[in-house]
Amino acid sequence: MASKQNRATVLVVDDERGPRESLRMLLAPNHEVLTSNSGANALEILRTEKVDVATLDLNMPGIGGEELMRTIREEHPHVEIIVITGCGSLASAQEGIRHGICDYLQKPFDVVQVTAAVNRALTRGGARRGLVQFMEELGDAVGGRDRDTRRILLDIQRSQKMRGSLGNLFDRHGRLELAELEHDPGRTLEFLEVLAETIELNDSGMRGHARRVAFYAAMIADRLNLSVEDQEHVRLAAFLHDLGKVGVPADLMLRPAALSAAERAIVEQHSVTGARLLEPLGLSRAIPVSVRHHHEHWDGGGYPDGLAGEEIPLISRVIAVADAFDAMSSHRPYRDALPRSVVVDEFERFSGSQFDPLIAKELLTILEATAEDMDMTLLADSTEGFVSAAAR
């Protein structure tokens, strides 16, 4: 049984006394339990008490369960929601998922079912708090953007894959504290993988981008005969190269039209922000440095520092080639993937200006050695998990 000061608080909302009292008695041994017989009363409680999890019935007079669910999500985004109802339907379940509920249970419920649901909700709540703490404490560019932080959390709520990834991480490691992350690069990477993938959720053209870039970068690193340690750094930095986009407003990331100079400057800060996010976490210094400079150009025309030639870290030069290859060879909402011949022409054209000519040549050698009809993006997408596996 949890000690009094460590007990989570569960709010049970149901207009029927029987289910309400049953849930109260079931949860009371391990949690602080508050009860409410109406949606209006539940909102009053939420505005005055600290609540970790709320269980809601859907069929209630006045403020019904679905309206209450939407209001809680808007006004109290930290509260995890479990729907427990006897009048559920596919439509109401879909509505709940859209609003990021943690679980959807049918009445009559049983002890095992409810206990497991509340435990899952508390685990996810811990993951959310860890994510908020991570973003708020690592870099003003992210911590100061409350609206964007909430958007990212909502993306995680809506994505079963993201919720599963965070849940698995916390199941294995318990409550994830920033101070602990700083001394455990393996756990750090798992956490950052989840965060990196949330950046891709709202843009169908970018899904899988981080993993594919890591795959292509690893192929190039192997061709360059880099040391085992440097090859690992290539994979990790390539996977995390766009992490700083977590601090870029969503409307700029998704806008199909050209950006103004001021807007482009905001987007271009993502490489600096990404490096700042990574610096305190105990990873090799090569990783944040490589992330910072992955948009530098061989001729000095890139950003953020206008480095040129071998001033640019080698890993950054590898990522730049892998990143550009994925951009050209993947489908985008505004165009199809470019034919292999066009991709080759582009790398030959910009070798020595945008790209390190040696690294561009290695990529072209890889392409020459693969069949013309081989789908490189499909091959890369089939390697899910190799980045974190390599780190462990």
N, C-alpha and C positions, 0 to 999 in steps of 0.2 A: 504494500500500500504506500502511495506517495506521501511524503511529509506535507503538512499543511501549507507551508510556504511555497512548495514546489508544485502544488496541484493546479492543473489547468482548469479553466472555467468553461462549462458547457451550458448554453442556453437552450432549453427545450421549449418549443413553441407548438402548441396543439390546443384547439378549442375543446377537445374531448378530454375529460378528466382521467378516464381510465388509461389511455396510452401515455398521457402526460406523466401520471404518477408512476406508471410502470417504468418509463425511461428514467425518471428521477431516482427510483430505488435501485435500478440496474447500474447507474453510473455513479451514484453517491459514494460507494466505497473507495473509489480512486480519483474522483474529480469533485470540484466544487460545482454544484448544479443550481442553476436559476431556472425558474419556470414561468411561462406566460401563456395566457389563454386567448390572446389575440395578437394580430399583427401590429396594431397601434401601440399596445402595451410593450411588445417586444422592442419596438424602436425606441421607446422611452428608456428601457433598460440598457440598450446598446449605447445610448448617448450619455449614460451616467456610470456604467460599470465596464470593467475590462473583461471582454469575452473572447475566448480563443476559438470556440466552435459553436455553431448554432445548428440545431436540428429543426427542420420546418415541415409541417404538414401543408399540403397544397390546398385542401378544401376547407377554407375558413371564412366566416362572414367578415364583412368590412374589408380590410386590407388582406387580400388572399395571399396564398403562399408564393405564387409567381411574382406578384407585385412586391412582396416583402423581399424576395430573393434579389430582385433587381435593385431595390433601394439599399439593401445591405451591401451589395457589390459596389454601388456608387459611393455610399457614405462611409462604409467601414470595410475597405478592401482587405484589411488584415484578418478579418474573420473568415474562417473556413466554414463552408456550408454543406450540410448533409440533408437531403430530402428524404423524409420517411412518410410515405403516403399510402392510403388505401384506394386512391382514385387516379392512379398514374396512367399515363398513356405515352405512346411513342412521341407525340408532339411535345408533351410536357418534359419528357426526358431530354429531348433535343434542345429545348429551351434552357433546361438546367445546364447542360453541357456548354451551351453558348455563353452562359454567364459564369462559367468556371466553377460549378459545384464540385465538391470532392467525391461524393457518393450519392447514389439514388437507390433507396431501399423500399421494398413493398411491405405493407402490413398484411398479415401479422408478422412482426419481426421476432427474431430470437436473440438470445444472449450473445452467442458467438458472432453473429452478423453485426450487431450494433457495436460491440466492443472492438471488433476489427476495424469497422468504419471510423470510429472515433480515433483509434490509434493511428490509422492512415492519415486522417485529417491533421492530427497533431504533428506527425512527421512532416507532412507537407508544409504546415505552418512554420516549423523550424527551418525548413529549406528556404522558404520565402524570406524569413527574417535574416538568415545568413546571406541571401542574395542582396537584400536591401543594405545590410551592413557593409557588404563587399563594395557595392557601388557608391555608397555614401562616404566611406572612409578612404577610398582609393581614387583620388582625383576630383577636383572641384568641377571639372567639366561634366562629370557624370552625377556626382552627389548633389549638385545644385539643380539638376533638371528633374524636379519632382514629377512633372507630367510625363516625361519620357520613362522614368523609373516605373511609374504605374502602368504605362503601356507595355513595357517588357514583362512585368509580372502578370498582366492579363494575358499576354501571348502564351506564357508558360501555363497558365490555368487552362487555356483552350487547347493546348497541345498535349495529347495523351503521351506522346514520346518524351516531351520535356518533363512532364510530371513524373513519368516513370524513371527517367534518368536521375532527377533530383531525389526521388524517393529511394532508389537503390543506393545512391551515394550516402544518404543519411542513415539508411538501414545498416550499411556496412561500417560506418564510422561514427555513428551517434551525432550529437549536435556539433555542427561544424562552426568553429570559432575562428575568426580572422587570425588571432595570435597563433593558433595551431597550424593554420595554413602556411604561415610564413616559414615553418620549420619542417614542412612535409610536402616537397614538390610533387610527389605522386598524387596526393589528394588535391593539391592545387590544380593540377592538370585536369583531373576529372571534373572539378567544379567549373573551370574555365571552358571546357568542352561544351557543357550545357549552356553557358552564357554565350559562347561564340555561335552556337547553333540557333539561339533565339533571334539573332540578328537576321537570319535568313528566312524566318517564318512568314513575314509579310510580303516577300518578293519571290514569286514562284521561279523566276529566272535565276535566283541566287541559291536555291536550295541545293545543298551538297557541295557548294563552291569551296568551302574551307577544306573539306576532306579531299576533294579532287586536286586542289592546289598542293596540298601536302603530298599526295601521291605522285604528281608530276615532278615536284621539287625533289622528292626522294630518288626518283629515276635519274634525274640530272646529277644529283650528288653522287650517286653510284658511278655514273659515267666519269665524273671528275676524280674518282678514287679518293674521296675525302675519308678522313679517319672515322672510326665507328662513332666517336663522340660528336664529331662535326655533323655526321649524317643524322644523328638523333636531334641535334640542334636545328638542322634544316627542317626536319619533319615537324617539330613542335612550333617553331617560328612561323612556318608556312601555314600550319593549321590555325594559328592565332593571329595571322597578319591583319585581319579586319576587325579584331576585337574592339578597337576604338570607335567603331561605328555605333556602338551602344550609346555614345554620347552625342550622336548626330540626330536632330529632329527627324521624325519619321516622314514628314511631308517632303523634306529635301531628298531623302533616300529613294522615295517612290515616285517623285515627279518625273514625268516623261519629257517635259519641255526643258530647254536649256536653262541653266542656272545663271543668275547674275554673278558678277565678280565677287560680291560680298558673300553670297550663298556658297559659291565654290570654295571660298576661303574657309568657311565653316566645315564643309565636307573634307577638305584637305587636311584639317586638323586631326582626322581620325588616326593617322599614323603616329602622331605625337601622343594623343590620348591613349592609344593602345600601349605604347611603351611605358607611359606613366602608370597605367594599371598593373603592368607586369613587374615593374621595378622592385616593389616592396616584398615580393612573394618568394624570394629565396631561390628562384630559378637561375640558371647560368646567365651571366651578364650578356652573353652573346644573343640571347633570345630577345629581350626588350630592345637592344641596339639594332638588331636585324629588322624588327617590326617597325621601328621608327623610320628606317631608311629604305623601305621596300618600294617607294615611289620615286626614288632618285633615278636620274637618267645618266647613262654613260658619258654624254656630252655636257653634263652639268645643268641641263634644262628642267630637272625634276624638282620635287619638294620632299621634305620641308627645308632642307639646308643647302640645296644647290650643290651637293657633292658631285664630283666627276671622277670617272675612271676608277682606279684602284683605291681612291679615297672611300668609295662606297664599300661597306662590308660585303665580303664574298657571298654570305648567306642571303643578304638583301638582293644581290644581283641574281641569284638563283630564283628567289621568290618572284622577282619582277618578271622573269621569263615564264615561269610556271603560271603566274596570275594572268598574264596576257594571253597565254595559250588557252587557258580555260575560258576567258572572256570571249575569245574568237570562236572556239570550237563547241560552245554550249548554246543551247536555245535561249533566246531572250524574248520577252513579251513583244518587242518591236521588230524582231527579225529572227530568222532561222539560224541554226548553226552554220558557220561558213564552211564551204568545201575545203578539203585538205589542201588542194592546190593554192587556194587563196591565202590560207594560213601560212603556208610555206613562203609565198611571195611577200607577205607582210613582214615576216621575220627577216627575210633577206634584205628587204628595203630598209628596215630600221636597225639592222645590226650595225653597231658602231656609232649610232646616235642615241636611240632610246635604250638599246640593250648591249650588254657586254658581248662583243663579237664571239668570244670563245664559248660562252654559255649558250648563246643563240645557235652556234654551230652544233653543240652537243645535242640540243633539242632536235634540230633538223636531222641529225644522225639517227636519233631514236625513231623519228617519224619515217625515215627511209627504210629502217629495219622492220617496220610493222606493215602489215598488209594495208593496202589503200582503203579497203572496206571495213577495217577494224574500227569499231566505235570506241575511241579512247575514253570518252566520258562514261560509257557503260562499264568498261574495265575498272576505271577509278571508283565508280560508285559501288562496285562489288566488294570493295576492300574496307567496308565500315569497321571501325574499331582498331585498325592497325596503328593509328597514331598513339592512342593511350596504351595499347599493348606494348608498343615499342618502348615507351617510357618506363614501363614496369619490368 
